[in-house]
């Protein structure tokens, strides 16, 4: 069986944000799945999804610092800047990190490791709410 649902994530400031609980709460139908997969696809070009540490907030801060150094805002070599200095760098960061992740479902829950969380990586200063298409395979 395949089931799809749209998840609307609230607006967040630029940064790496743990959204694990928000995603899990939007997937109540996985409770009866013994073994399956959940693909999460972010329907935007200036944000991304990732899985990383869910305990120490300095990990998220360090990741944000690193990607901002790697792809700085306002670089003179970017031509696409109609929507501001953070627009094209946000697109580049989204390409590097990616729009989707796939997580196994085991015994009715997302099978994330003890220290893993789902990140919304918001690369714009004012990105707005974000839409995720969740596809559950059981």
VMD Tcl script that draws the C-alpha trace (Angstrom):
set ca {
  {0.00 0.00 0.00}
  {1.08 3.56 -0.70}
  {-0.34 6.55 1.13}
  {0.51 10.22 0.54}
  {-0.16 13.25 2.69}
  {0.84 16.89 2.66}
  {2.46 18.31 5.76}
  {2.61 22.07 6.26}
  {5.57 23.11 8.45}
  {5.27 26.43 10.23}
  {7.48 29.32 9.20}
  {10.91 29.36 10.78}
  {13.86 31.73 10.64}
  {17.03 30.86 8.78}
  {18.79 27.91 10.38}
  {18.67 24.17 10.96}
  {15.50 23.21 12.85}
  {14.44 19.86 14.28}
  {10.97 19.02 12.95}
  {10.82 15.35 13.93}
  {7.81 15.69 16.25}
  {5.93 17.91 13.80}
  {6.46 15.34 11.02}
  {5.62 12.32 13.21}
  {2.43 13.99 14.48}
  {1.29 14.45 10.87}
  {1.74 10.71 10.18}
  {-0.67 9.00 12.60}
  {-1.39 6.29 10.03}
  {2.04 4.67 10.40}
  {1.10 3.20 13.80}
  {-0.12 -0.03 12.25}
  {2.82 -0.53 9.89}
  {5.20 -3.29 10.95}
  {7.76 -2.61 8.21}
  {7.75 0.15 5.61}
  {9.32 3.34 4.34}
  {8.48 7.01 4.64}
  {9.80 9.37 1.99}
  {9.67 13.08 2.84}
  {9.97 15.48 -0.10}
  {10.26 19.22 0.54}
  {8.44 21.13 -2.21}
  {10.73 24.17 -2.23}
  {13.97 25.30 -3.85}
  {15.45 27.40 -1.06}
  {15.26 24.98 1.88}
  {16.23 21.34 2.38}
  {15.72 18.27 4.56}
  {18.37 16.30 6.42}
  {18.85 13.87 9.28}
  {21.41 14.64 11.96}
  {21.96 14.95 15.70}
  {18.90 15.79 17.77}
  {20.54 16.44 21.16}
  {23.13 19.22 21.13}
  {21.86 22.49 19.58}
  {25.43 23.57 18.81}
  {25.47 20.96 16.01}
  {22.69 22.88 14.25}
  {24.46 26.19 14.87}
  {27.74 24.81 13.50}
  {26.04 23.41 10.41}
  {24.43 26.79 9.75}
  {27.79 28.55 10.19}
  {29.49 26.09 7.85}
  {26.98 26.35 4.99}
  {26.98 30.15 5.30}
  {30.77 30.19 4.94}
  {30.61 27.71 2.08}
  {27.95 29.72 0.22}
  {27.92 33.32 1.51}
  {25.08 35.76 0.90}
  {25.63 38.61 -1.53}
  {28.52 37.09 -3.44}
  {29.30 39.16 -6.53}
  {29.47 36.08 -8.77}
  {25.73 35.33 -8.35}
  {23.55 36.82 -11.07}
  {20.22 35.67 -9.63}
  {19.54 38.21 -6.88}
  {16.08 39.58 -7.70}
  {14.65 38.34 -4.40}
  {17.59 39.46 -2.25}
  {21.15 38.58 -1.32}
  {20.06 35.33 0.36}
  {18.10 33.97 -2.62}
  {20.72 32.34 -4.85}
  {22.83 31.13 -1.92}
  {19.65 29.44 -0.60}
  {19.21 27.62 -3.92}
  {22.82 26.41 -3.87}
  {22.52 25.18 -0.27}
  {19.28 23.38 -1.14}
  {21.01 21.61 -4.03}
  {23.92 20.57 -1.81}
  {21.77 19.19 1.03}
  {18.78 18.01 -0.99}
  {14.99 18.08 -0.90}
  {14.21 14.58 0.37}
  {14.97 11.89 2.89}
  {13.70 8.33 3.31}
  {13.25 6.81 6.76}
  {12.39 3.18 7.54}
  {9.23 2.48 9.50}
  {9.61 -0.28 12.09}
  {6.83 -1.40 14.41}
  {4.71 1.68 13.79}
  {7.31 4.40 14.18}
  {9.97 6.20 12.22}
  {13.14 4.17 12.82}
  {15.47 7.05 13.59}
  {18.52 6.33 15.70}
  {18.73 7.49 19.31}
  {20.57 10.70 18.41}
  {18.89 11.38 15.06}
  {16.34 14.02 14.23}
  {14.72 15.32 11.06}
  {15.97 18.79 10.12}
  {14.28 21.47 8.12}
  {17.23 23.45 6.80}
  {15.84 26.93 6.16}
  {18.22 28.84 3.91}
  {16.23 32.09 3.53}
  {15.93 34.89 6.06}
  {12.14 34.85 5.56}
  {11.26 31.59 3.83}
  {7.67 31.25 4.97}
  {5.79 28.05 5.78}
  {7.15 24.95 4.03}
  {5.29 22.05 2.40}
  {6.41 18.44 2.67}
  {4.90 15.61 0.65}
  {5.06 12.43 2.74}
  {4.80 9.12 0.89}
  {4.42 6.05 3.09}
  {5.05 2.59 1.64}
  {3.86 -0.40 3.61}
}
mol new
graphics top color blue
foreach p $ca { graphics top sphere $p radius 0.5 }
foreach p [lrange $ca 0 end-1] q [lrange $ca 1 end] { graphics top cylinder $p $q radius 0.2 }
display resetview
